[in-house]
């Protein structure tokens, strides 16, 4: 199946799942909420709509990545929650292309595949757990306006978790399901990502001399537009620079600059500052 066909299929699945979640909200209200609606119910509806607009379900997803990554032994780098970007001890407003993004790296170079698997699974898994728990509380406990809000949110939180498990490559990047599948299949893209993460983990407590050269220079061939490929080239640059191979480092730098169209603004700024 071509990449375009996969994206179309993802859109179909996403739309179907969203409609199912929306129908779930309607059924929940029609069959379980006492009528007539009081002021409290209308306020809950407003709070629910505000939470959806603020991308709270996506925030739960990113918290899952953070929680499971931390448990697995990874170090926080940055996170985008709704419209806020938190990184380097700073908080700033952003308008991300996707609803959220979490960046973590291993604290060392051991068991990186398992750590990355736990990190990738954490987002959708927490969404599914939270969604099921909130729905269970709503139906098992006596009716309360607070449980109604949790039940309404749980439906969209479940959607966030389930759609993230669907394996697809979108313009904003791979879904968690695609990353997990790639890790299980040892796909080239995920193998390059693991090499980058392993090197970053080693550097948390060591230097470039502690990194096996084959880790960086015997990686599988992948597309040049991938963030993992850019990170690998940058690590190769620093490795060669540290080893005194100025010619090799210069070659990596030229190649990095030729790929600037694929880089973020921060990455371009870092690369432009190298070799000055």
C-alpha positions in Angstrom: 0.0 0.0 0.0 1.4 3.4 -1.0 2.0 6.2 1.5 -0.9 8.2 0.1 -3.3 5.2 0.4 -2.2 4.7 4.0 -2.9 8.4 4.8 -6.4 8.1 3.2 -7.1 5.0 5.2 -6.0 6.7 8.4 -8.3 9.6 7.6 -11.2 7.2 7.1 -10.5 5.4 10.4 -10.0 8.6 12.2 -13.3 10.1 11.0 -15.2 6.9 11.8 -13.7 6.7 15.3 -14.5 10.4 15.9 -18.1 10.0 14.8 -18.4 7.0 17.1 -17.0 9.0 20.0 -19.4 11.9 19.2 -22.3 9.4 19.0 -21.2 8.1 22.4 -21.4 11.6 23.9 -25.0 12.0 22.5 -26.1 8.6 23.9 -24.5 9.3 27.2 -26.4 12.6 27.6 -29.7 11.3 26.2 -29.9 8.1 28.3 -28.1 9.0 31.6 -28.4 12.7 32.4 -31.4 13.7 34.3 -33.7 16.4 32.8 -34.4 19.2 32.6 -30.8 20.4 32.5 -29.9 22.6 35.4 -27.4 25.4 35.6 -24.7 22.9 36.7 -25.2 20.7 33.6 -24.9 23.7 31.3 -21.7 24.8 33.1 -20.3 21.3 32.7 -21.1 21.4 29.0 -19.2 24.7 28.7 -16.3 23.3 30.7 -16.2 20.2 28.5 -16.2 22.3 25.3 -13.4 24.5 26.7 -11.3 21.4 27.6 -11.7 20.1 24.0 -10.7 23.4 22.5 -7.7 23.6 24.9 -6.7 20.1 23.7 -6.8 18.5 27.2 -7.2 15.0 25.8 -3.9 15.5 23.8 -2.3 16.8 27.0 -3.3 13.6 28.8 -1.5 11.8 26.0 1.7 13.7 26.4 1.6 13.2 30.2 1.4 9.5 29.5 4.6 9.7 27.5 6.3 11.7 30.3 5.2 9.3 33.0 6.1 6.1 31.3 9.3 7.6 30.0 10.3 8.7 33.5 9.5 5.2 34.9 11.6 3.6 32.1 14.6 5.8 33.0 14.5 8.6 30.5 15.3 12.3 31.0 13.0 15.1 30.2 14.0 17.4 27.3 10.8 19.3 26.4 7.0 19.0 26.0 4.2 20.8 24.1 1.0 20.7 26.0 -1.9 22.3 24.2 -0.5 25.7 23.3 2.4 25.8 25.7 6.0 24.7 25.0 8.0 23.7 28.1 11.8 23.2 27.6 15.0 24.3 29.1 13.2 25.7 32.2 11.3 28.1 30.0 7.6 28.2 29.1 6.4 29.9 25.9 3.2 30.1 23.8 3.3 28.1 20.5 0.9 27.2 17.7 2.0 23.7 17.0 1.1 21.7 13.8 0.2 18.8 16.1 -1.7 18.8 19.3 1.3 17.8 21.4 4.9 16.5 21.4 7.1 15.1 24.1 10.9 14.8 23.9 12.9 12.6 26.3 16.3 10.9 26.1 17.8 7.9 28.0 19.8 8.6 31.1 22.4 6.1 29.9 23.0 3.8 26.9 21.5 0.6 28.4 18.2 -1.0 27.3 17.3 1.8 25.0 14.9 -0.2 22.9 12.8 -1.2 25.9 12.9 2.4 27.3 11.8 3.8 23.9 9.0 1.2 23.6 7.7 2.1 27.0 7.9 5.8 26.2 6.0 5.4 22.9 3.3 3.2 24.4 2.8 5.5 27.5 0.8 8.2 25.7 -2.0 6.0 24.2 -2.0 3.6 27.1 -2.6 6.4 29.7 -5.4 7.8 27.5 -7.1 4.4 27.4 -6.7 3.8 31.1 -8.0 7.3 32.1 -10.9 6.9 29.6 -12.0 3.5 30.9 -11.6 4.5 34.6 -13.7 7.7 34.2 -16.5 5.9 32.3 -16.5 3.1 35.0 -16.8 5.7 37.8 -19.7 7.4 36.0 -21.7 4.2 35.5 -20.8 2.5 38.8 -21.3 5.4 41.2 -24.4 7.4 41.9 -25.0 10.2 39.4 -22.9 13.4 40.2 -22.2 16.4 38.0 -18.5 15.9 38.5 -18.6 12.3 37.1 -20.6 13.7 34.1 -17.7 15.9 33.2 -15.2 13.0 33.6 -17.4 10.7 31.4 -17.7 13.3 28.6 -13.9 13.9 28.7 -13.2 10.2 28.8 -14.8 9.6 25.4 -12.5 12.0 23.7 -9.5 10.9 25.8 -10.2 7.3 24.6 -10.3 8.6 21.0 -6.9 10.2 21.5 -5.5 7.0 22.8 -7.0 4.7 20.2 -6.2 6.8 17.1 -2.6 7.2 18.3 -2.3 3.4 18.3 -3.2 3.2 14.6 0.1 2.8 12.6 0.4 5.7 10.1 2.9 8.3 9.0 1.4 11.8 8.9 2.8 15.1 7.8 3.5 15.9 11.4 5.3 12.5 11.9 4.6 8.9 12.8 1.8 7.9 15.1 2.8 6.1 18.3 1.4 2.9 16.8 3.7 3.3 13.8 6.7 3.8 16.0 5.8 0.8 18.1 5.4 -1.4 15.0 8.7 -0.2 13.7 10.5 -1.1 16.9 9.0 -4.6 16.9 9.9 -5.1 13.2 13.3 -3.4 13.7 12.6 -1.1 10.8 15.5 1.0 9.5 14.0 4.3 10.6 13.5 3.1 14.2 16.9 1.5 14.2 18.5 4.9 13.4 16.4 6.5 16.1 17.6 4.0 18.6 21.2 4.6 17.7 20.7 8.3 18.1 19.1 7.8 21.5 21.8 5.3 22.6 24.5 7.8 21.8 22.6 10.6 23.6 22.2 8.3 26.6 26.0 7.6 26.7 26.7 11.3 26.5 24.7 11.9 29.7 27.6 10.4 31.7 30.4 10.1 29.2 32.0 11.7 26.1 32.1 11.0 22.4 35.2 8.8 23.0 32.9 6.4 24.9 30.7 5.9 21.9 31.4 2.9 19.6 32.2 4.3 16.1 30.0 1.6 14.5 27.0 2.9 16.5 27.0 6.1 14.5 28.6 5.2 11.2 27.1 1.7 10.5 23.5 2.8 10.7 20.9 1.7 8.2 20.1 3.9 5.2 17.0 6.0 5.7 15.3 9.0 4.1 17.1 12.4 4.4 14.0 14.2 5.5 13.7 12.3 8.8 14.6 14.0 12.1 16.5 11.0 13.3 18.8 11.2 10.2 19.5 14.9 10.9 20.3 14.0 14.6 22.6 11.2 13.4 24.5 13.5 11.1 24.9 16.0 13.9 26.2 13.3 16.2 28.7 12.2 13.5 29.9 15.8 13.1 30.6 16.2 16.9 32.2 12.7 17.0 34.6 13.4 14.1 35.3 16.9 15.5 36.2 15.3 18.9 38.4 12.7 17.1 40.3 15.5 15.2 38.9 14.5 11.8 38.3 18.0 10.6 37.7 17.0 7.0 35.1 14.4 7.9 33.4 16.9 10.3 33.4 19.5 7.6 31.8 17.0 5.1 29.0 16.3 7.6 28.4 20.0 8.2 28.0 20.7 4.5 25.6 17.8 4.2 23.6 19.1 7.2 23.3 22.6 5.7 22.2 21.1 2.4 19.2 19.6 4.3 18.2 22.9 6.0 14.8 22.8 4.3 13.9 19.8 6.5 15.2 21.3 9.7 13.4 23.3 12.4 14.3 26.9 13.1 16.2 25.9 16.2 18.2 23.2 14.3 19.1 25.6 11.5 20.4 28.1 14.1 22.5 25.5 15.8 24.0 24.2 12.5 24.7 27.7 11.2 26.7 28.3 14.4 29.0 25.3 13.8 32.3 25.7 12.1 32.1 29.5 12.3 
